[in-house]
């Protein structure tokens, strides 16, 4: 059964850290494809570049890779109850991995409907900055024990883990 990596985020601006993480996840976990899912209305961020412009920039940055591409969704913000049914309709018969940075992974226990996603999705975390695996495992400890037991989680650290969109824009 084919496996697709889903990489939601703002990607304002797309940078080498995003691409290195996606490429590493794709090759290390034999993902058939990784789709960047730029959010039109990202949480906790204001004054972002319009989504169509970010999609063009992502497409251009990924043009040399056949396994990485960008996908515009109907949902404007990535949510489990809104986005995942759309993805699953577009890709019937596929398995999925969710790619997130460690900053996002630290807050994932607060996501609504987490119990719908985690038992069947492989969570691949890109370690960023000073965040380490034990810190993420500690944060995930707040999850329901049944969900935590079924969680498949993996970690990746690339040489570009220090790069951030905010450092590029300013």
ABEGO torsion letter per residue (X at the ends): XBBBBBBBEAGOBBBAAAAAAAAAAAAAAGBABBBBBBBABBBGBBGBBBAAAAAAAAAAAAAABAABBBBBBABABBBAAAAAAAAAAABBGBBBBBBBBAAAAAAAAABBGAAAAAAABBBBBBBBEABBAAAAAAAAAABBAAAAAABBBBBBBBAAAABBAAAAAX
